[in-house]
Amino acid sequence: MNLILLPGLLSDMEFLKAAVEHQKELLVEKHQELIHKVQAAKEEVSEKIEVLQDEKLDLENKLADPVKMKLEQDTLRQYEKDQYEEKLHVLQMAEESSK
């Protein structure tokens, strides 16, 4: 009786080994898919971060432009004011010396 069961057990063992190997292959495939999905998600996040950084830089530049323009205008006004004061001083000196 043991001899009759032995070939049946061997075929069951072979079937189970094949099933285990198949499951291992499926696990490896799933693992590779997950790795691919994680990598794709990382790339997507990196792209989004890059876009946000570009937008941030654009906004900073837009904010800096009015500030820069105001500083330039203030500097120009101060220069013009200094020029007028100097001309006024020259005119006052000329007026005093003509008296």
Residue pairs with C-beta under 8 A, 6 or more apart in sequence:
none
